[in-house]
Amino acid sequence: MIYHLLDWLNKTYSPPGLDMIKFLTFRSGIAAIMALLLVFFAAPKIIEILKKKQIGENIKDDGPKSHKKKAGTPTMGGLIILLCVFIPVLSWGDLTNTYVLLLLAGTLLLGLVGFYDDYLKVVKKLPKGLIARYKLVGQVTVGLGVGAVLYFSPEFAAFNSVTTLPFFKDMNFDYSFLYIPAVIFIITATSNAVNLTDGLDGLAIGLTIIAMMAMALISYLTGNAIYADYLNIIFLPGSGEMTIVAAAIIGAGLGFLWYNFFPAQVFMGDTGSLALGGALGIMAVMVKKEFLLPLLAGVFFLETVSVIIQTTYFKFTKKRDGVGKRVFKMAPIHHHFELSGWDEPKIVVRFYIIGIILAIISLTSFKVR
């Protein structure tokens, strides 16, 4: 809204210096700083409210024993992140841009699904929270909505079902009639992947920041005709505006990490993890880089695969031998390292390093083709 006001003033009166409002980099930087400062202002107040309302984390009995001491830590901290992302984006983003509106809508809806799940767990004291199939319905609905808009809207007609293949030059892939199911799967998968990764202090939000830094650059390049032509990637007019959303998530994420790193003062809960995972998936789909996600978000991917391997092998051996066996000491895989004797901060920082390396490799794929 601030952007639209300043843009009107600039076009009407052309005051000196206000022309910078047109630059995406300027607005993205302001959005990131604003999000960071908003977290520092809002987080202590919201954490205090959560404590007074006794909205604390319930630690599962089947989790690591060392996590028992975390019981009662305020959760639903995703509210802090979402609040401090939406205010800067609504202030500095182009609210007529379809990419921005679609991304905000999907993120908000998934945040609401996560909020209801957290509410049932910590307020209504239902151990499993929202039943998995109902959570899945919410994720599928968001994926269906995003996929339908991207496929049927005339604005995206030129490349509605087409995406790029990383590491291959001049090679695109057309989903054809399978595009909407593919979008549903991608958004649901990334939303759940971040949710599964949110098991150690600072792990999920730190990895989200790293992935969003890469995604911000990708969005900017994709929405710039000169850079898109130079890199030989699909040019999508208007997609660069998503850089502001990514920048706001980075700023809010850094602020939240201040309170979420070990020992955490607040957890993001499903309110944050489902929303942030969904936002990452939606952005990847909209900039036509969903095939890059397993690499760019490689740690999230590894966490998900570890759970799939663990549950599949357990069921297989139980059916075959009558006794279920495990590949890992515990899944997701960060718990395996935890039970192997690694300190929690060591696991988190090493996963950060892996995330940074994978993000760099993902960005180099634009030229190594």
C-alpha positions in Angstrom: 0.0 0.0 0.0 2.9 2.3 0.8 4.3 1.4 -2.6 1.1 2.3 -4.5 0.9 5.6 -2.7 4.6 6.5 -3.4 4.2 5.3 -7.0 1.3 7.6 -7.5 3.2 10.5 -6.0 6.1 9.7 -8.2 4.1 9.6 -11.4 2.1 12.7 -10.5 4.7 15.0 -9.0 8.0 13.4 -9.8 9.8 14.6 -6.6 13.6 14.0 -6.5 14.7 10.6 -5.2 11.3 9.0 -5.2 12.0 7.3 -8.6 13.8 4.6 -6.7 10.4 3.2 -5.7 10.3 1.5 -9.1 13.4 -0.6 -8.3 12.6 -4.1 -7.1 15.9 -4.4 -5.3 15.1 -1.3 -3.2 11.6 -2.5 -2.2 12.9 -6.0 -1.5 15.5 -4.6 0.8 13.1 -2.4 2.6 10.6 -5.3 3.0 13.3 -7.5 4.5 14.5 -4.9 7.0 10.9 -4.1 7.9 10.1 -7.7 8.5 13.2 -8.2 10.7 12.4 -5.1 12.8 8.7 -6.2 13.1 9.8 -9.5 14.5 12.0 -7.9 17.1 9.0 -5.7 18.1 6.3 -8.3 18.0 7.9 -11.5 19.1 8.5 -10.7 22.8 4.9 -9.6 23.1 3.4 -12.6 21.3 5.7 -15.0 23.2 4.5 -13.5 26.5 0.9 -13.9 25.4 1.5 -17.5 24.5 3.0 -18.2 27.9 0.1 -16.6 29.7 -2.4 -18.6 27.7 -0.2 -21.7 28.4 0.0 -22.5 24.7 3.1 -24.7 25.0 4.5 -27.6 23.0 3.4 -31.1 23.8 6.4 -33.5 23.4 5.5 -36.9 21.9 6.4 -39.9 23.9 8.0 -41.6 20.9 10.4 -38.7 20.4 14.0 -38.4 21.8 14.0 -38.4 25.5 16.2 -35.3 25.6 13.2 -33.3 24.1 11.1 -33.8 27.3 12.7 -30.7 28.7 11.2 -28.7 25.9 7.7 -29.4 27.0 5.7 -26.2 27.6 7.9 -24.0 25.3 5.5 -21.6 23.6 4.4 -22.8 20.1 2.3 -21.3 17.3 5.2 -19.0 16.7 4.4 -19.2 13.0 1.9 -16.4 13.8 4.9 -14.1 14.3 6.4 -15.1 11.0 3.2 -14.7 9.0 2.3 -11.4 10.6 5.8 -10.0 9.9 5.8 -11.2 6.3 2.4 -10.0 5.3 2.7 -6.4 6.6 5.9 -5.6 4.6 4.6 -7.4 1.5 1.3 -5.5 1.7 3.2 -2.3 2.3 5.9 -2.6 -0.4 4.5 -5.2 -2.9 2.5 -4.6 -6.0 -0.9 -5.7 -4.9 -2.2 -5.9 -8.5 0.4 -8.6 -9.3 -1.1 -12.1 -9.7 2.0 -13.8 -8.6 2.1 -12.0 -5.3 -1.6 -12.4 -4.7 -1.6 -16.1 -5.4 1.5 -16.7 -3.3 0.1 -14.7 -0.3 -3.3 -16.5 -0.6 -1.7 -20.0 -0.7 0.6 -19.2 2.2 -2.2 -17.8 4.3 -4.5 -20.7 3.7 -1.8 -23.2 4.6 -1.0 -21.1 7.7 -4.6 -21.4 8.7 -4.5 -25.2 8.3 -1.4 -25.3 10.4 -3.0 -22.9 13.0 -6.0 -25.2 13.4 -3.8 -28.2 13.8 -1.8 -26.4 16.5 -5.0 -25.2 18.2 -6.3 -28.7 18.4 -3.0 -30.0 19.9 -2.2 -27.3 22.4 -5.5 -25.8 23.3 -8.0 -28.7 22.9 -5.3 -31.2 24.0 -5.8 -33.6 21.1 -2.4 -35.4 20.8 -2.5 -35.8 17.1 -4.1 -32.5 16.3 -5.9 -32.2 13.0 -6.5 -35.6 11.4 -4.0 -36.2 8.7 -6.5 -36.6 5.9 -8.2 -33.3 6.8 -4.8 -31.6 6.8 -4.2 -33.2 3.4 -7.5 -31.8 2.1 -6.3 -28.3 3.0 -3.0 -28.8 1.2 -4.6 -30.3 -1.9 -7.2 -27.5 -2.0 -4.4 -24.9 -2.0 -2.5 -26.9 -4.7 -5.7 -27.2 -6.8 -6.3 -23.5 -6.6 -2.8 -22.5 -7.5 -2.6 -25.1 -10.3 -6.0 -24.0 -11.8 -5.1 -20.3 -11.9 -1.7 -21.0 -13.5 -3.2 -23.4 -16.0 -6.4 -21.7 -17.0 -5.6 -17.9 -16.6 -4.9 -16.2 -19.9 -2.0 -14.3 -18.2 0.0 -17.6 -18.0 -1.2 -19.1 -21.3 2.2 -19.0 -23.0 3.8 -21.4 -20.5 0.9 -22.7 -18.5 1.9 -26.3 -18.3 5.6 -26.0 -19.3 8.6 -26.1 -16.9 12.3 -26.1 -17.2 14.7 -28.9 -16.6 17.8 -28.1 -14.6 21.3 -28.7 -16.1 19.7 -29.0 -19.6 20.0 -26.2 -22.1 16.9 -25.4 -24.3 15.0 -28.3 -22.9 11.6 -27.8 -21.3 9.1 -30.3 -20.0 5.3 -30.1 -20.7 3.1 -31.7 -18.0 0.1 -31.3 -20.4 -3.1 -32.4 -18.7 -1.2 -33.6 -15.6 -0.1 -30.1 -14.7 -2.6 -29.5 -12.0 -2.1 -32.9 -10.3 1.7 -32.2 -10.4 1.2 -28.8 -8.7 -0.9 -30.3 -6.0 1.8 -32.9 -5.3 4.6 -30.4 -5.3 2.9 -27.9 -2.9 1.7 -30.7 -0.6 5.1 -32.4 -0.6 7.1 -29.2 0.2 4.6 -28.1 2.9 4.9 -31.5 4.6 8.7 -31.6 4.1 9.3 -28.4 6.1 6.8 -29.7 8.7 8.8 -32.9 9.1 12.1 -30.9 9.4 10.8 -28.8 12.2 12.1 -31.0 15.0 15.2 -29.2 16.2 15.6 -25.7 17.5 16.3 -23.4 14.5 16.5 -26.2 11.9 13.5 -25.6 9.7 13.5 -21.8 9.8 17.3 -21.6 9.0 17.0 -23.9 6.1 13.9 -22.0 4.9 16.0 -18.8 4.9 18.7 -20.4 2.9 16.3 -21.8 0.3 14.4 -18.4 0.1 17.6 -16.5 -0.5 18.1 -18.7 -3.6 14.5 -18.4 -4.6 14.5 -14.6 -4.3 17.4 -14.5 -6.8 15.7 -16.9 -9.1 12.4 -14.9 -9.0 14.3 -11.7 -9.7 16.2 -13.2 -12.7 13.0 -14.9 -14.1 11.1 -11.6 -14.1 13.9 -9.7 -15.8 13.9 -9.9 -19.6 17.7 -9.2 -19.9 18.8 -11.7 -17.3 16.3 -14.4 -18.4 17.6 -14.1 -22.0 21.2 -14.2 -20.9 20.6 -17.3 -18.8 18.4 -18.8 -21.4 15.5 -19.4 -18.9 11.8 -18.8 -19.4 11.0 -15.1 -19.0 7.9 -14.5 -16.9 6.8 -10.9 -16.8 5.8 -9.9 -13.2 7.3 -12.9 -11.5 10.1 -10.7 -10.2 7.6 -9.2 -7.7 7.8 -12.4 -5.7 11.3 -11.3 -4.7 9.7 -9.0 -2.2 7.8 -11.9 -0.7 10.9 -14.0 -0.5 12.8 -11.0 1.0 10.1 -10.5 3.7 10.3 -14.2 4.6 14.1 -14.0 4.9 13.8 -10.9 7.1 11.1 -12.4 9.3 12.9 -15.7 9.4 16.2 -14.1 10.6 14.2 -12.3 13.3 12.4 -15.5 14.3 15.7 -17.4 14.4 16.9 -15.0 17.1 14.2 -16.5 19.4 14.1 -20.0 17.9 17.7 -21.1 17.9 18.9 -23.4 20.7 17.6 -23.2 23.3 14.4 -22.1 21.7 12.1 -19.5 23.3 9.3 -20.3 20.9 8.5 -22.9 18.2 6.9 -22.1 14.9 4.5 -25.1 15.0 2.5 -26.2 12.1 1.3 -22.7 11.7 4.7 -21.7 10.4 6.0 -24.9 8.9 3.1 -25.7 6.7 2.8 -22.1 5.5 6.6 -21.7 4.8 6.8 -25.0 3.1 3.8 -24.2 0.9 5.3 -20.8 0.0 8.5 -22.5 -1.1 6.6 -24.9 -3.3 4.3 -22.3 -4.7 7.2 -20.1 -5.7 9.1 -23.0 -7.3 6.0 -23.8 -9.4 5.4 -20.2 -10.4 9.0 -19.6 -11.6 9.1 -23.0 -13.4 11.8 -24.4 -11.2 10.0 -27.3 -9.4 12.4 -29.9 -10.8 15.2 -28.0 -9.0 13.4 -28.3 -5.6 14.9 -31.7 -4.6 18.4 -30.1 -4.9 17.6 -26.5 -3.8 15.6 -27.8 -0.8 17.7 -31.0 -0.5 17.7 -31.2 3.3 14.0 -31.0 3.4 13.9 -33.7 0.6 16.3 -35.9 2.6 14.2 -35.6 5.8 11.1 -36.7 3.9 12.8 -39.6 2.2 14.2 -40.8 5.5 10.7 -41.0 6.9 9.4 -42.9 3.8 12.3 -45.3 4.0 11.9 -45.9 7.7 8.1 -46.5 7.6 8.3 -48.6 4.4 11.1 -50.9 5.7 9.4 -51.2 9.1 6.1 -52.3 7.5 7.9 -54.7 5.1 10.0 -56.4 7.8 7.0 -56.7 10.1 4.9 -58.3 7.4 7.8 -60.6 6.4 9.3 -61.5 9.8 6.6 -60.5 12.3 9.0 -58.0 13.8 9.4 -54.5 12.4 13.0 -53.4 11.8 14.4 -49.9 11.3 17.0 -48.4 9.0 17.6 -45.3 11.1 17.6 -45.1 14.9 14.7 -42.6 14.5 13.2 -40.7 11.6 13.2 -37.9 10.4 17.0 -38.3 10.0 17.9 -35.4 12.2 16.7 -37.5 15.1 19.0 -40.3 14.0 22.0 -38.1 14.4 20.7 -36.9 17.7 20.4 -40.4 19.0 23.9 -41.1 17.6 25.3 -38.6 20.1 25.5 -35.4 18.1 24.6 -32.2 20.0 21.5 -30.4 18.7 23.3 -27.2 17.6 25.9 -29.3 15.8 23.3 -31.1 13.7 21.5 -27.8 12.9 24.7 -25.9 11.8 25.9 -28.9 9.7 22.5 -29.1 8.0 22.7 -25.4 7.4 26.1 -26.0 5.7 24.6 -28.7 3.5 21.7 -26.4 2.7 24.0 -23.6 1.6 26.1 -25.9 -0.6 23.0 -27.3 -2.3 21.6 -23.7 -2.8 24.9 -22.7 -4.5 24.9 -25.8 -6.7 21.3 -25.0 -7.6 22.2 -21.5 -8.7 25.2 -22.7 -10.7 22.8 -25.0 -12.7 21.7 -21.9 -14.6 25.0 -21.7 -16.3 26.3 -25.3 -16.1 24.1 -26.7 -18.9 
